Amino acid sequence: MTRKNLYTNDMHIYFSGIGGTGIGPLALIAHQAGFSVSGSDKQQSGYIDYLRQHGVTDITIGQTAQQITDAHAAKPIDWFVYSSALPRENPNHPELQFVEQNGIRHSRRDDFLNHLLREKGLKMLAIAGTHGKTTTTAMAIWLFKELKIPASYSVGAKLSFGEMGQYTEGSEYFIYECDEYDRNFLSFHPDLSIISGIDWDHADIYPTREEYYQAFRKFINEHSTEVFMWQEDAKRLGLSGDKPGKSLVTDIGLDDPSLKLLKLPGAVNRMNACLVMWTVSALTGKPMEELADHLNRFPGVTRRFEALMPGLYTDYAHTPKKIEGALQLAHEVAGDNVVVVYEGLHNTRQHFIKDDLAHLFDSVKKLYVVPSYLAREDPSLVMLSPADLIALTSTADKAEPAGLDDRLKSAIQTHLAAGDLVLCLTAGGGGSLDEWLRKEFAA
């Protein structure tokens, strides 16, 4: 069979789960790079609307065998790209079965991205870590734009200063939010890597903390050429200084003078920005003071302490460390007047973090818990209701179960009128607390 030129419009790439924060930006990049792009998702969402507004219009809601059959009949699919979650959720997924039965090239998104990097001669600047990846990636993109350095990139959030995904002709670097889920980050060999912070997550992939740490050691020692990370994280992994053929900058501590140059709200944001400053300074030779001046104007990203209206914030924080960081920022802004609406991401994760929930919300004035956003669930685990989750906390006296309804809307309005900051810890896409908030409150 004659291989098609991968950079002409006759190469048809079909993205399954195109509304996801990993697949969506890649589909946009492929569209910009000249591919014919289509895709599917199981539900409508704001991300789907975003893609359609940016030229990726051939999207099917629903993922049945008939729908992909029709898509293939309309224009033969040359490459089927999917997220690692797809076969985990359903090994007999009808789309996957269809491409296997019809001999259509298929792979995870990592393989397609690696192909794109090779064909375009792009170097990867990867941002990895348990928490802070999206914001840190966005900060790196912002700084490249401020310095007028052409860059291609992919980030898992909407930006006010650019697209979620961007292919820039003539760029040298591809800035990438490099996720550790299903060991995806071990598919890449970045020239530069930033490790934004390490804890422990994805117990379905890494049953023990040591397995999780070992994956990061491998990413740093075997896959990355130059690495910038916090001293605390380096010690946690047992790393110290350069290795043959590697540059490991592991001595950045909380007493680093660069931190004092940063005026961004939130301790975690300042730490993320500091890592970006170190990396870009090493890359460009620019002084820290100049880089800090640019980063102090960083406008933030969607769903990371994003203000939907005065006093009402939505944040994607879903692990204990991320939640602690979001709460620190909220208290920095509003003192003791912080109210939280909590939507857990995955019932499976709620079981995993049960012990951490005990005192996680001790500092808040009021806690509302809505049903968890479900995806990639372990069917053997008991479904934890909002009341069950509240019972795991020490704040039951100031917490109550809630739903995405008029009662919760009225409660939020009452808190806002009283001058409280309402922090909504939201998960998921379609049907999530975040989507509900945007419908009910966003101007």
Secondary structure, 3 states (H helix, E strand, C coil): CCCCCCCCCCCEEEEECCCCCCHHHHHHHHHHCCCEEEEEECCCCHHHHHHHHCCCCCEEECCCHHHHHHHHHHCCCCEEEECCHHHHHCCCCHHHHHHHHCCCEEEEHHHHHHHHHHHHCCEEEEEECCCCHHHHHHHHHHHHHHCCCCEEEECCCCECCCCCEECCCCCCEEEEECCCHHHHHHHCCCCEEEECCCCCCCCCCCCCHHHHHHHHHHHHHHHCCEEEEEHHHHHHHCCCCCECCEEEEEEECCCCHHHHHCCCCCHHHHHHHHHHHHHHHHHHCCCHHHHHHHHCCCCCECCCCEEEECCEEEECCCCHHHHHHHHHHHHHHHCCCEEEEEEEECHHHHHHCCCCHHHHCCCCCEEEEEEEECCCCCCCCCCCCHHHHHHCCCCHHHEEECCCCHHHHHHHHHHHHCCCEEEEECCCCCCCHHHHHHHHCCC
